[in-house]
């Protein structure tokens, strides 16, 4: 069996860095500590979490929630700082 290895870049070739952000959903009504599971299309906006359940996190939540604007803002600030 012959294995062919292709070198994608020649040594010393110029490179560049890409930040790909796709399909970002920002919720300007996001409220830390609010319900993460609700009957609305978006949660993490209002209401107290059910007993024994944690509320929405400060930076965002994995449930039916979009990210708060300050999380998106920090992502962009971090990316800009990497470029300096």
N, CA, C and O atoms as a GROMACS GRO file, in nm:
protein
  336
    1UNK      N    1   0.084  -0.117   0.000
    1UNK     CA    2   0.000   0.000   0.000
    1UNK      C    3   0.089   0.124   0.000
    1UNK      O    4   0.177   0.137   0.085
    2UNK      N    5   0.067   0.214  -0.094
    2UNK     CA    6   0.142   0.340  -0.100
    2UNK      C    7   0.061   0.450  -0.034
    2UNK      O    8  -0.057   0.470  -0.064
    3UNK      N    9   0.125   0.522   0.055
    3UNK     CA   10   0.060   0.635   0.121
    3UNK      C   11   0.125   0.762   0.068
    3UNK      O   12   0.247   0.778   0.074
    4UNK      N   13   0.043   0.852   0.016
    4UNK     CA   14   0.093   0.978  -0.038
    4UNK      C   15   0.060   1.088   0.062
    4UNK      O   16  -0.055   1.104   0.102
    5UNK      N   17   0.161   1.162   0.101
    5UNK     CA   18   0.142   1.274   0.193
    5UNK      C   19   0.163   1.403   0.114
    5UNK      O   20   0.268   1.422   0.053
    6UNK      N   21   0.065   1.490   0.117
    6UNK     CA   22   0.074   1.618   0.048
    6UNK      C   23   0.105   1.727   0.151
    6UNK      O   24   0.038   1.738   0.253
    7UNK      N   25   0.205   1.806   0.123
    7UNK     CA   26   0.238   1.917   0.210
    7UNK      C   27   0.156   2.036   0.164
    7UNK      O   28   0.166   2.080   0.050
    8UNK      N   29   0.074   2.090   0.254
    8UNK     CA   30  -0.016   2.199   0.218
    8UNK      C   31   0.056   2.333   0.209
    8UNK      O   32   0.023   2.415   0.123
    9UNK      N   33   0.152   2.356   0.295
    9UNK     CA   34   0.226   2.482   0.295
    9UNK      C   35   0.374   2.456   0.282
    9UNK      O   36   0.429   2.364   0.344
   10UNK      N   37   0.437   2.536   0.202
   10UNK     CA   38   0.582   2.529   0.194
   10UNK      C   39   0.640   2.598   0.316
   10UNK      O   40   0.583   2.696   0.363
   11UNK      N   41   0.750   2.548   0.369
   11UNK     CA   42   0.812   2.616   0.483
   11UNK      C   43   0.838   2.762   0.451
   11UNK      O   44   0.890   2.795   0.344
   12UNK      N   45   0.802   2.850   0.544
   12UNK     CA   46   0.823   2.993   0.524
   12UNK      C   47   0.710   3.063   0.451
   12UNK      O   48   0.715   3.184   0.432
   13UNK      N   49   0.607   2.989   0.410
   13UNK     CA   50   0.493   3.050   0.341
   13UNK      C   51   0.421   3.145   0.437
   13UNK      O   52   0.415   3.118   0.557
   14UNK      N   53   0.367   3.254   0.385
   14UNK     CA   54   0.293   3.345   0.473
   14UNK      C   55   0.165   3.277   0.524
   14UNK      O   56   0.102   3.198   0.453
   15UNK      N   57   0.129   3.310   0.645
   15UNK     CA   58   0.007   3.255   0.705
   15UNK      C   59  -0.078   3.371   0.756
   15UNK      O   60  -0.032   3.484   0.765
   16UNK      N   61  -0.200   3.342   0.789
   16UNK     CA   62  -0.287   3.441   0.850
   16UNK      C   63  -0.384   3.370   0.944
   16UNK      O   64  -0.405   3.250   0.935
   17UNK      N   65  -0.440   3.447   1.035
   17UNK     CA   66  -0.533   3.394   1.133
   17UNK      C   67  -0.672   3.444   1.101
   17UNK      O   68  -0.691   3.560   1.064
   18UNK      N   69  -0.769   3.357   1.115
   18UNK     CA   70  -0.908   3.392   1.084
   18UNK      C   71  -0.994   3.368   1.209
   18UNK      O   72  -0.982   3.265   1.275
   19UNK      N   73  -1.078   3.463   1.238
   19UNK     CA   74  -1.180   3.445   1.341
   19UNK      C   75  -1.312   3.432   1.268
   19UNK      O   76  -1.357   3.526   1.202
   20UNK      N   77  -1.374   3.317   1.278
   20UNK     CA   78  -1.500   3.291   1.210
   20UNK      C   79  -1.611   3.287   1.314
   20UNK      O   80  -1.620   3.193   1.393
   21UNK      N   81  -1.694   3.388   1.315
   21UNK     CA   82  -1.812   3.390   1.402
   21UNK      C   83  -1.933   3.367   1.314
   21UNK      O   84  -1.952   3.436   1.213
   22UNK      N   85  -2.013   3.271   1.350
   22UNK     CA   86  -2.125   3.235   1.264
   22UNK      C   87  -2.254   3.227   1.345
   22UNK      O   88  -2.259   3.168   1.453
   23UNK      N   89  -2.358   3.287   1.291
   23UNK     CA   90  -2.492   3.273   1.346
   23UNK      C   91  -2.500   3.313   1.494
   23UNK      O   92  -2.556   3.240   1.575
   24UNK      N   93  -2.443   3.427   1.526
   24UNK     CA   94  -2.444   3.477   1.664
   24UNK      C   95  -2.584   3.530   1.695
   24UNK      O   96  -2.638   3.611   1.620
   25UNK      N   97  -2.640   3.486   1.805
   25UNK     CA   98  -2.770   3.534   1.851
   25UNK      C   99  -2.750   3.608   1.982
   25UNK      O  100  -2.710   3.548   2.082
   26UNK      N  101  -2.776   3.737   1.982
   26UNK     CA  102  -2.758   3.820   2.101
   26UNK      C  103  -2.896   3.856   2.156
   26UNK      O  104  -2.985   3.896   2.082
   27UNK      N  105  -2.912   3.840   2.286
   27UNK     CA  106  -3.039   3.872   2.352
   27UNK      C  107  -3.016   3.994   2.442
   27UNK      O  108  -2.952   3.984   2.546
   28UNK      N  109  -3.070   4.107   2.401
   28UNK     CA  110  -3.056   4.230   2.478
   28UNK      C  111  -3.146   4.230   2.602
   28UNK      O  112  -3.138   4.321   2.684
   29UNK      N  113  -3.233   4.129   2.614
   29UNK     CA  114  -3.321   4.118   2.731
   29UNK      C  115  -3.275   4.006   2.826
   29UNK      O  116  -3.347   3.972   2.919
   30UNK      N  117  -3.157   3.951   2.802
   30UNK     CA  118  -3.104   3.842   2.885
   30UNK      C  119  -3.092   3.890   3.029
   30UNK      O  120  -3.047   4.002   3.055
   31UNK      N  121  -3.131   3.803   3.124
   31UNK     CA  122  -3.125   3.838   3.266
   31UNK      C  123  -3.058   3.724   3.343
   31UNK      O  124  -3.117   3.617   3.356
   32UNK      N  125  -2.937   3.747   3.394
   32UNK     CA  126  -2.871   3.643   3.474
   32UNK      C  127  -2.960   3.602   3.592
   32UNK      O  128  -3.024   3.686   3.654
   33UNK      N  129  -2.962   3.474   3.622
   33UNK     CA  130  -3.040   3.423   3.733
   33UNK      C  131  -3.184   3.389   3.698
   33UNK      O  132  -3.257   3.334   3.781
   34UNK      N  133  -3.227   3.421   3.577
   34UNK     CA  134  -3.365   3.395   3.536
   34UNK      C  135  -3.384   3.249   3.495
   34UNK      O  136  -3.289   3.171   3.493
   35UNK      N  137  -3.510   3.214   3.462
   35UNK     CA  138  -3.543   3.077   3.421
   35UNK      C  139  -3.468   3.038   3.294
   35UNK      O  140  -3.462   3.115   3.198
   36UNK      N  141  -3.412   2.918   3.295
   36UNK     CA  142  -3.345   2.868   3.175
   36UNK      C  143  -3.434   2.773   3.095
   36UNK      O  144  -3.407   2.745   2.978
   37UNK      N  145  -3.538   2.724   3.157
   37UNK     CA  146  -3.633   2.635   3.090
   37UNK      C  147  -3.772   2.696   3.106
   37UNK      O  148  -3.822   2.711   3.217
   38UNK      N  149  -3.835   2.730   2.992
   38UNK     CA  150  -3.965   2.796   2.995
   38UNK      C  151  -4.047   2.752   2.875
   38UNK      O  152  -4.001   2.671   2.794
   39UNK      N  153  -4.167   2.804   2.862
   39UNK     CA  154  -4.255   2.768   2.751
   39UNK      C  155  -4.246   2.867   2.636
   39UNK      O  156  -4.316   2.851   2.536
   40UNK      N  157  -4.161   2.967   2.648
   40UNK     CA  158  -4.144   3.068   2.544
   40UNK      C  159  -4.037   3.024   2.445
   40UNK      O  160  -3.958   2.934   2.475
   41UNK      N  161  -4.033   3.086   2.326
   41UNK     CA  162  -3.926   3.052   2.230
   41UNK      C  163  -3.786   3.080   2.285
   41UNK      O  164  -3.692   3.008   2.255
   42UNK      N  165  -3.773   3.185   2.367
   42UNK     CA  166  -3.646   3.217   2.431
   42UNK      C  167  -3.666   3.224   2.582
   42UNK      O  168  -3.763   3.282   2.630
   43UNK      N  169  -3.574   3.164   2.654
   43UNK     CA  170  -3.577   3.171   2.800
   43UNK      C  171  -3.464   3.265   2.845
   43UNK      O  172  -3.407   3.337   2.764
   44UNK      N  173  -3.434   3.263   2.972
   44UNK     CA  174  -3.327   3.346   3.031
   44UNK      C  175  -3.360   3.494   3.024
   44UNK      O  176  -3.271   3.578   3.014
   45UNK      N  177  -3.488   3.526   3.030
   45UNK     CA  178  -3.531   3.666   3.024
   45UNK      C  179  -3.606   3.709   3.150
   45UNK      O  180  -3.598   3.825   3.190
   46UNK      N  181  -3.677   3.617   3.211
   46UNK     CA  182  -3.759   3.653   3.327
   46UNK      C  183  -3.788   3.529   3.409
   46UNK      O  184  -3.755   3.417   3.369
   47UNK      N  185  -3.849   3.550   3.524
   47UNK     CA  186  -3.891   3.440   3.609
   47UNK      C  187  -3.779   3.383   3.693
   47UNK      O  188  -3.661   3.395   3.661
   48UNK      N  189  -3.819   3.321   3.801
   48UNK     CA  190  -3.724   3.255   3.891
   48UNK      C  191  -3.710   3.109   3.847
   48UNK      O  192  -3.807   3.048   3.802
   49UNK      N  193  -3.590   3.053   3.859
   49UNK     CA  194  -3.574   2.912   3.823
   49UNK      C  195  -3.653   2.822   3.920
   49UNK      O  196  -3.676   2.859   4.035
   50UNK      N  197  -3.692   2.706   3.872
   50UNK     CA  198  -3.764   2.610   3.956
   50UNK      C  199  -3.673   2.567   4.071
   50UNK      O  200  -3.551   2.567   4.058
   51UNK      N  201  -3.733   2.529   4.184
   51UNK     CA  202  -3.652   2.482   4.297
   51UNK      C  203  -3.557   2.369   4.254
   51UNK      O  204  -3.597   2.276   4.184
   52UNK      N  205  -3.434   2.380   4.295
   52UNK     CA  206  -3.334   2.280   4.260
   52UNK      C  207  -3.266   2.303   4.126
   52UNK      O  208  -3.177   2.228   4.089
   53UNK      N  209  -3.308   2.406   4.052
   53UNK     CA  210  -3.249   2.438   3.923
   53UNK      C  211  -3.171   2.568   3.933
   53UNK      O  212  -3.215   2.663   3.999
   54UNK      N  213  -3.058   2.572   3.868
   54UNK     CA  214  -2.978   2.695   3.867
   54UNK      C  215  -3.038   2.793   3.767
   54UNK      O  216  -3.096   2.752   3.667
   55UNK      N  217  -3.024   2.920   3.796
   55UNK     CA  218  -3.071   3.022   3.702
   55UNK      C  219  -2.969   3.041   3.590
   55UNK      O  220  -2.863   2.980   3.589
   56UNK      N  221  -3.005   3.127   3.498
   56UNK     CA  222  -2.918   3.157   3.384
   56UNK      C  223  -2.784   3.212   3.434
   56UNK      O  224  -2.780   3.296   3.524
   57UNK      N  225  -2.676   3.166   3.374
   57UNK     CA  226  -2.544   3.213   3.412
   57UNK      C  227  -2.517   3.355   3.363
   57UNK      O  228  -2.586   3.404   3.274
   58UNK      N  229  -2.418   3.419   3.422
   58UNK     CA  230  -2.387   3.557   3.385
   58UNK      C  231  -2.345   3.569   3.238
   58UNK      O  232  -2.390   3.660   3.169
   59UNK      N  233  -2.262   3.478   3.190
   59UNK     CA  234  -2.208   3.486   3.053
   59UNK      C  235  -2.297   3.418   2.950
   59UNK      O  236  -2.276   3.436   2.830
   60UNK      N  237  -2.396   3.342   2.994
   60UNK     CA  238  -2.485   3.273   2.901
   60UNK      C  239  -2.527   3.139   2.959
   60UNK      O  240  -2.489   3.104   3.071
   61UNK      N  241  -2.606   3.066   2.883
   61UNK     CA  242  -2.657   2.938   2.930
   61UNK      C  243  -2.678   2.845   2.811
   61UNK      O  244  -2.704   2.892   2.700
   62UNK      N  245  -2.669   2.716   2.833
   62UNK     CA  246  -2.681   2.619   2.725
   62UNK      C  247  -2.825   2.580   2.693
   62UNK      O  248  -2.849   2.504   2.600
   63UNK      N  249  -2.921   2.630   2.768
   63UNK     CA  250  -3.061   2.596   2.742
   63UNK      C  251  -3.115   2.682   2.628
   63UNK      O  252  -3.039   2.724   2.542
   64UNK      N  253  -3.242   2.706   2.626
   64UNK     CA  254  -3.307   2.782   2.516
   64UNK      C  255  -3.284   2.932   2.531
   64UNK      O  256  -3.379   3.010   2.543
   65UNK      N  257  -3.158   2.970   2.531
   65UNK     CA  258  -3.122   3.110   2.555
   65UNK      C  259  -3.020   3.156   2.452
   65UNK      O  260  -2.932   3.080   2.411
   66UNK      N  261  -3.033   3.281   2.409
   66UNK     CA  262  -2.928   3.343   2.329
   66UNK      C  263  -2.830   3.407   2.426
   66UNK      O  264  -2.858   3.417   2.545
   67UNK      N  265  -2.714   3.449   2.376
   67UNK     CA  266  -2.614   3.504   2.468
   67UNK      C  267  -2.644   3.651   2.499
   67UNK      O  268  -2.700   3.722   2.416
   68UNK      N  269  -2.606   3.696   2.619
   68UNK     CA  270  -2.624   3.838   2.651
   68UNK      C  271  -2.526   3.923   2.571
   68UNK      O  272  -2.422   3.875   2.526
   69UNK      N  273  -2.561   4.050   2.552
   69UNK     CA  274  -2.477   4.137   2.470
   69UNK      C  275  -2.336   4.150   2.526
   69UNK      O  276  -2.241   4.163   2.450
   70UNK      N  277  -2.321   4.147   2.660
   70UNK     CA  278  -2.187   4.164   2.719
   70UNK      C  279  -2.097   4.045   2.686
   70UNK      O  280  -1.975   4.062   2.682
   71UNK      N  281  -2.152   3.928   2.664
   71UNK     CA  282  -2.070   3.814   2.624
   71UNK      C  283  -2.018   3.834   2.482
   71UNK      O  284  -1.900   3.811   2.455
   72UNK      N  285  -2.105   3.878   2.392
   72UNK     CA  286  -2.062   3.906   2.255
   72UNK      C  287  -1.957   4.017   2.254
   72UNK      O  288  -1.860   4.010   2.179
   73UNK      N  289  -1.978   4.117   2.336
   73UNK     CA  290  -1.884   4.229   2.345
   73UNK      C  291  -1.746   4.181   2.391
   73UNK      O  292  -1.644   4.221   2.335
   74UNK      N  293  -1.743   4.095   2.493
   74UNK     CA  294  -1.616   4.042   2.544
   74UNK      C  295  -1.546   3.953   2.441
   74UNK      O  296  -1.423   3.954   2.432
   75UNK      N  297  -1.623   3.877   2.364
   75UNK     CA  298  -1.563   3.794   2.258
   75UNK      C  299  -1.489   3.882   2.159
   75UNK      O  300  -1.376   3.852   2.121
   76UNK      N  301  -1.553   3.991   2.117
   76UNK     CA  302  -1.490   4.082   2.021
   76UNK      C  303  -1.371   4.155   2.081
   76UNK      O  304  -1.270   4.176   2.014
   77UNK      N  305  -1.381   4.194   2.208
   77UNK     CA  306  -1.267   4.259   2.274
   77UNK      C  307  -1.149   4.163   2.284
   77UNK      O  308  -1.035   4.203   2.262
   78UNK      N  309  -1.176   4.039   2.317
   78UNK     CA  310  -1.070   3.938   2.326
   78UNK      C  311  -1.004   3.916   2.191
   78UNK      O  312  -0.882   3.909   2.181
   79UNK      N  313  -1.085   3.906   2.086
   79UNK     CA  314  -1.031   3.886   1.952
   79UNK      C  315  -0.945   4.005   1.911
   79UNK      O  316  -0.838   3.987   1.852
   80UNK      N  317  -0.990   4.125   1.942
   80UNK     CA  318  -0.913   4.246   1.908
   80UNK      C  319  -0.780   4.248   1.984
   80UNK      O  320  -0.678   4.288   1.929
   81UNK      N  321  -0.782   4.205   2.110
   81UNK     CA  322  -0.659   4.203   2.190
   81UNK      C  323  -0.559   4.102   2.135
   81UNK      O  324  -0.438   4.125   2.144
   82UNK      N  325  -0.606   3.993   2.078
   82UNK     CA  326  -0.516   3.894   2.019
   82UNK      C  327  -0.443   3.949   1.898
   82UNK      O  328  -0.332   3.906   1.866
   83UNK      N  329  -0.505   4.043   1.830
   83UNK     CA  330  -0.446   4.101   1.709
   83UNK      C  331  -0.338   4.204   1.739
   83UNK      O  332  -0.262   4.240   1.650
   84UNK      N  333  -0.330   4.251   1.862
   84UNK     CA  334  -0.231   4.354   1.897
   84UNK      C  335  -0.094   4.296   1.918
   84UNK      O  336   0.001   4.368   1.947
   0.00000   0.00000   0.00000
